[in-house]
Amino acid sequence: MTVRHHNSFDLLRIAFALFVIITHAYPLTGMPELDWLKQITWGQISFSNLAVSGFFIISGFLVTKSSYRSGNVFTFYIKRIARIYPGLFIVLLITVLLACIPYTGTLSQYVHNHSPRSYVISNLMLSLQPGIDGVFEQLPYAKVINGSIWTIAYEACFYLILPVLLLLPKKVWKYVTGAVLIFCYFTFLYCVFNRPLVLQKMVYSLQLYFVLNYGAYFAAGATLAVLPVFTHLTKPVLLIFIVLMVVSLGFKFYPFIQYVVYPVVVLGIGDLEPPQWVQRVLKKTGDISYGIYLYAFPVQQTLMFYFGLTYLPLMFWTAVVALPLGYCSWHLVEKRAMHALNRYLKPKPQVARGI
């Protein structure tokens, strides 16, 4: 892949974060979760569908490439923790500090309420607690402060599994990631048609349905990361896959080819070089998508609490507020944490000792 800002991955992730805002605006205003993309595709995909699946594809692709450079499992895990936890901790902390304002009781009752403390601890442990008792309980989507962070547990789950590649020769990586993709795909199909209730089973805070679904997308991204044929996908081939995706949606067989077609489309678009002015903007903004994703849902609920917006104004104003919050999250928290980690991991020069 080309170097950062010479590809479109940051831009694509920002678009995905905004896609999530579009879909969430429907249930948060009391409407069925049927955005217009889901309606015109007969329920096969929605904006949030495309977004979250796309996040896992890009993550599988880039994190697998990163594992090449990590060298050992310890370095890999430290890098992943530094990428996820600082931003997550700050958004949880800010949420708890500000949630006392819309809280239904007094400040003293809020301070003695165990729910704010467990909100931070549970979510840092990736055991989802979506809300705080007494906050946003009268909204259409009641008792939920941040309905986006549930996917982080699945991301962390795949991070735990991926370092097994570091124990294997690089020549067999593509076979391992491909085998995981095939396993997830056929197990998912088998359960859909024969054991649908099995997909609802929970392990810790992970539902089997999402483990297999997003695991297949993550494995698809990882597989394409280690396939030499995907070093650079030509535009005509990318166009063929885009057309195939559109046709599959039109004829309702997209669910059967989604784990092959959509990853190629996402990574093919991500590998495109954006215009120079876009590169300059991305260089200044940085990777703000994670921050947008973390803050958008609490912003939406806050806007609903104070203004009771309809879904179109809610989409617009959420984007207006979440974009600068994502910028602040990247520049004040996430980037600083990663720079601090790089300084820690950087080998220290050896000082020659005298005899």
N, C-alpha and C positions, 0 to 999 in steps of 0.2 A: 504493500500500500504506500501511497505517497505520504509526505510529511503532513503534520497538522496544519489546518487552514487551507491546504491545497486540495483537500477533499471536502465532502459535504456532510460528514457525520455529525458535527456539532449542529449544523443547520437542520439536519433531519431530526435530531433529537429535540430541538426546540419546537419543531413542527409537531412532533409526537406529544410533547407536553401540552401544547395548545389543543391538540385533538382530545386529550383527556378532559380538558375544561369544557369542551363542546358537549361531550356525552354526559358528564356529571351535571350540567346545567338542567337537564330534563328531570331526573328524580329529585334534585334539590329544590325545584320549584313545584313539586307535587305532581309532575307529569310522568307517564310511563317512560321507562328508559329505552326509548325508540327514537334515536336521532335519525335524521333523514337518510343517512347512508345505510343504516340498518333497515329502514323501510324499503328503499329501492333495491336492496339486495335480498329481500325476503328473509331477513334475519340472519344471513350468513356472516356478515361482519358489521361492526359499528366503528365509529372513530376511535373509541377507547380500545376496542379489539385490535385494530391496526396498530395503535400506539404502543400498548403494552407488549404485544407480540414483537413489534419492531424493536423495542428496548431490549428484549431478551436476545433477539437475533444479533444486534450490534454488540451487546455485552459478550455473548458467546464468542463472537468473532474477535473483538479487540482484546478481551481478557485472555483468550487462548494465545494470541500473539504476544501478549505481555508475559505469559508464563514461559515463553521461549527465553525472554530476557531476565527473568527472575533468578534462574539458576538453582534455587532451592525452595522448598515448601515454606520455610519460615518467612523468607522475603516476600513470597507471593501473598501469604495471609496478612502480613503487616501492611502491604500496599492496599489490599482490599479493605481492611479495617479503616485505614486512613481515608479511603475514598468514600466510604459509606457513613461512618459513625459521627464525625464532627458535624456535618450538616444536619444529620438526623437529631443529634443531641441538642443543637441550638434551636431547631424548630420546636422540639418538645418543650424545652425550657421556656422559650418565648410564649408558647401556647399556655403553659401553666401560669405564667406571670400575668398574662392578659385575660385569661378566662375568668378571673375573679370579677371582671366588669359586667359581663352578661349573666353571671351566676345569680340564681334565684334567691339565695339567702344572703346573710350578712357576711362581711369580710372575715369576722371571727369564725363563723361557721365554715367558711371556705378553708381557712387555715387549718382547722381541726378535722376537715374532711379527708379521709384516707385516699379518696379517689384521685386527686391531683398527683399525689406521690406515686401511686401505683400506675398512673398513666405514663409517667416517665420511665419507671423501672420496667414495667411489662413490655413497653414498646422498644426499649433498648435491648431487652432480652429477646426481641422479635416474637413475643407472644402477644398478639394484637389486643389492645384495649382501645377501641375506636373513640371513646368519649369520656367525659368527666360528669359524674352525677350532678344534676342541677344546672347544666350548661346546654343550651340549645334544645331543651326538651319540648318546646312548643313549635318547632319548625316542621315543615313538611317532611324532611328527612331527619327525624328526631334523634337526639342523644349521640350524634356522631360529630366529632370535631375534625378528624382527619381520616377520610375514607380511602386515601391513596396509599398509605404506607404499608398496607398489607402485602404488597408485592415484594417488599424488601426481604421478607423472610424467605421467599422462594429464590430470590437472587443469592442470598447467603447460602442456602442449601446447595445450589449448583456450584458455588465457590468452594464449598467443602469437598465436593466430589472431584472437581476438575484437577487438583494437584496430583491425582494418581498418574496423570500423564507425565509428570516430572520423574516418575519412577520407571518409566518405560523408554525404550529407544524411540527417537523421533520418527523413525521409519514406520512405526506401527500406530502412531497417533491417529492418522486418518481412518484406520480400521476400527479403532476403539470408539472414536466420536461417531463414526457412521453406524456402528453397531448399537450405540445408545439411541441414536435417532430412530433406527428401524424398530428397536424394542419399544420405545415410547409410542411410536405411531401405531404398531399393530396391537399393543396392549390397550391403547386408548380405543381403537376401533372395536376390539373384542368386547370391552366393557360397555361401550355405547350400545351395541346390538344385543349383548347377552347378559351382562351384569351391571346395569346402570346404577344400581344402589351402591355397588362397590366404589364407584367414583366419588361418592359423598363421604367416604370414610376419612377421618382426620387422624393425623399423626402429629403430635405437638400442636402447632397452629397451622399445619399444612394439610390441605385437602388434596386427595389423590388425583382428582380431576385436573387441578392446576399444576400439580407436579408433572404429570404426563404431558399435558398440553404445552406448558411453557418450557418444560424440560426438552421436548422435541424441538422447539424453536431455538433454544439455547444450544442444543447439540448440532442443529443445522448450521448455525453460525460458526460453531467450533470446527465443524467438518470443512466448511468452505475456507476457514482460516488456514487449514493445513493441506488443502488441495492445490498443487502447483497450477492447475488449469485455471484457477480463479485469481491468479496474480493481478490480472487486469481483464475485466470483462468488456468485450467490445460492445459498442452502442447498438449495432444490429441485433446481437444476441439478447441484450437487455430489452430491446423493443419487442422481440419475440415473446419473452417471458411476461412482459406487461400485457401484451395482447392476449396471451394464454390465460392470464389471471382474470382479465375482463370477461373473456368468453366463458370461463369456468363459473364466474358469478352469474352471468346471463343464463346459463343452462343448468345452474344449481348443482354443479359437481365440485365446487371450490373446496369444501371440507375434505375431499379425498386427495387433493393435491397441494393443500395449503403449505405443508411443511417442506415442500420442494420448491414450489414456485415463488411464494412470498419472500423467503430468505434471499433468493437470487435477486429479486426486484429491489429489496431494501439495500442489500450490500452493493448492488450495481449502481443504484442512485447515489449511495454514500460515497462511492469511489469517483464520482464525477467531480471535476474541478469547477468550483463556482466562479462567477465573474470576479474580477479584481476588486471591485468596490465591496462585494460581499465578503471577500477575504479580509479586507481592511476592517470592516465592521466586526467580523467574528474575532479578529485579533484583539480588538478592544474590549468586546463584551466577554469573551471567554466561553467556557462550557457552562452556560447558565441553566441548562435543561433540568438538572437534578433539583436545583433550588426552586424552579418554577413548579415542578412536580410536587415537592414537599409543601409548598406554601399555598398552592392554588385552592385546595379544598377548604382549609380554614378560612381563607379569604372569601370564598363563595358563601360559606355558612354565616360569616360575619355580615356580609352584604345582605343576605336574606334576613338576618335577625334585625338589622336596623332599617332596611329600606324595602324589604318584601318585593324584590324585583321579579319581573317575568324573565323567561329564559334567554331571550336575545340580549337585553341589557345586562343580564347577569354574566353571560359569556364575555361581552365587551369589557365591562368594568373589572371583571376578574383578571382578564389579560392585562389591562392597563396597570393594575396593582401588582400582579404576580411577576411580570417581567422585571421591573426594578428590584423586587425582592430576590429573584433568582440571581440578578447581577450582584447584589450585595452578598448573598450567600456564597457565591463563587469567589469573589475578590477578598472578602473579609474572613471567610471561614475555610472553605474547601481548598482553595489554592494555597493558602498559608499552611494548612495542615500537611498538604502534599510536599510543599517545599521543605518544611521542617523534617519530614520523613526522609526526603532525599539527602538532606545534610547529614542525617543520622546514619543512613546506609552507605554514604560515600566513604570509600576506604581512606583512612587517615594516613598521611605520608609517614613513612618510617624514618626516625631520626637516627643517624649513625652514632653509635656509642664509642667513646674513646677506649683505648686499651688500658 
